Amino acid sequence: MRNNFFNLGFLVLALSSVSAYAEILAKDAIPPQILEQFYKRHPNAIDVSAEKKTHFKQALYEITFKEEKDKEAIIELYRSNGRFFINGDNVTTSNMMPAIAYDNLKAAFGTYTIKDAILVVNPNGVGEEYDLTVNVSGNDWSVIVDHTGNITQKERD
């Protein structure tokens, strides 16, 4: 009986250590069909990295890169089949989100700082989402806020 409790406790600890954190992918971890389409559009891209994201209920790859050294980073989103989805706009320094979004972030996190904010407009219809990196007590969170200001996804980075 004691072994069963020990094994159950070990199983609970093991399962709780599994995380769903967003991970930044190196260029060689990006699927080849996406890289092929990406390099057709940007043959001189440098500092390429990607992150798996979900926007508008679609699994996407958010690719960040530069065209020239010392230029601002460009963000593009691709579907997993390699097709281009949309450009992401860096809106970190602007105040574009609905006011209720800030209230919802405060309710969810208390004191927070928005490190990055990317606007993703739905190319297939109405709507937009904000892809935020939020810092809370030294920990970064990946947060998606919809066009009405509701938090639709949040996970710790």
C-alpha positions in Angstrom: 0.0 0.0 0.0 2.8 2.4 0.8 4.4 1.7 -2.5 1.2 2.5 -4.3 1.1 5.9 -2.6 4.8 6.5 -3.3 4.2 5.6 -7.0 1.1 7.8 -7.2 3.0 10.7 -5.6 5.9 10.2 -8.0 3.5 10.2 -11.0 1.8 13.4 -9.9 5.1 15.1 -9.5 6.3 13.9 -12.9 3.1 15.0 -14.6 3.1 18.4 -13.0 6.6 19.1 -14.3 5.4 18.8 -17.9 4.8 22.3 -19.2 3.1 23.9 -22.1 5.5 26.8 -22.3 6.0 28.6 -25.6 9.4 27.7 -27.0 11.5 29.7 -29.5 12.6 27.5 -32.3 15.9 27.8 -34.0 16.0 28.1 -37.8 16.8 24.4 -38.2 13.7 23.4 -36.2 11.3 25.2 -38.5 9.4 22.8 -40.8 11.0 22.6 -44.3 7.8 23.6 -46.1 7.6 26.8 -44.1 11.3 27.6 -44.7 10.9 27.0 -48.4 8.1 29.5 -48.7 9.8 31.9 -46.3 13.1 32.0 -48.3 11.2 32.6 -51.5 9.8 35.8 -50.0 13.0 36.8 -48.1 16.2 35.2 -49.6 18.5 37.5 -47.5 16.8 37.1 -44.1 19.1 37.0 -41.1 18.6 36.3 -37.4 15.7 33.9 -38.2 13.7 32.4 -35.3 10.2 31.0 -34.9 7.7 30.3 -32.2 4.6 28.1 -32.4 1.4 30.2 -31.8 -2.3 29.9 -32.1 -4.3 32.7 -33.6 -7.9 32.6 -34.6 -8.0 28.9 -33.6 -5.2 28.1 -36.2 -1.8 26.6 -35.4 0.7 29.0 -36.8 4.5 29.6 -36.8 5.4 33.2 -35.9 8.7 33.9 -37.7 10.9 36.8 -36.6 13.8 38.0 -38.7 15.7 40.9 -40.1 16.4 41.8 -43.7 19.6 43.7 -43.0 21.8 44.0 -40.0 20.8 46.8 -37.6 17.3 47.0 -39.0 14.1 46.5 -37.0 12.8 42.9 -36.7 10.0 41.8 -39.1 7.3 39.4 -38.0 5.4 37.0 -40.3 3.0 34.2 -39.5 2.8 31.0 -41.6 0.4 28.1 -41.5 1.9 24.7 -40.7 1.6 23.7 -44.4 4.0 26.5 -45.3 1.5 29.0 -46.6 1.9 32.6 -45.6 -0.8 33.8 -43.2 -0.2 37.5 -42.3 2.4 40.0 -41.1 2.5 40.8 -37.4 2.8 44.5 -36.5 4.8 45.5 -33.4 2.6 47.8 -31.4 4.5 47.7 -28.2 4.9 51.5 -27.9 1.3 52.3 -28.9 -1.9 52.1 -26.9 -4.0 50.2 -29.4 -5.7 47.6 -27.3 -9.3 48.1 -26.0 -9.3 49.7 -22.5 -11.0 46.7 -21.1 -7.9 44.6 -22.0 -5.8 46.4 -19.5 -8.4 45.8 -16.8 -8.5 42.1 -17.7 -4.7 41.9 -17.5 -4.7 43.6 -14.1 -7.4 41.1 -12.9 -5.4 38.1 -14.2 -1.9 39.2 -13.1 -2.1 42.1 -10.7 1.0 44.2 -11.3 2.4 43.5 -14.8 4.5 45.1 -17.5 3.9 44.5 -21.3 7.3 43.8 -22.8 6.1 43.1 -26.4 2.8 43.5 -28.2 2.2 42.2 -31.7 -1.0 43.0 -33.5 -2.3 40.1 -35.7 -5.2 41.0 -38.0 -7.4 38.2 -39.2 -6.9 37.9 -43.0 -9.9 35.7 -43.3 -12.5 37.9 -41.7 -13.2 40.4 -39.0 -11.1 40.6 -35.9 -7.7 41.1 -34.5 -5.7 39.6 -31.7 -2.8 41.0 -29.7 0.1 38.7 -28.9 1.6 40.0 -25.7 4.7 39.1 -23.7 3.8 40.1 -20.2 6.3 40.3 -17.3 4.9 39.5 -13.8 7.2 39.4 -10.9 10.2 38.5 -13.1 8.3 35.8 -15.0 7.3 36.2 -18.6 3.9 35.1 -19.9 2.7 34.7 -23.4 -0.8 36.1 -23.6 -3.3 36.4 -26.4 -6.0 39.2 -26.1 -8.9 39.3 -28.6 -10.4 42.4 -30.3 -12.9 42.8 -27.5 -10.1 42.8 -24.8 -10.7 39.3 -23.4 -7.7 37.1 -22.6 -8.1 34.0 -24.8 -4.8 32.3 -24.0 -2.1 32.6 -21.4 0.9 30.4 -20.7 4.1 31.0 -18.9 7.2 31.3 -21.0 
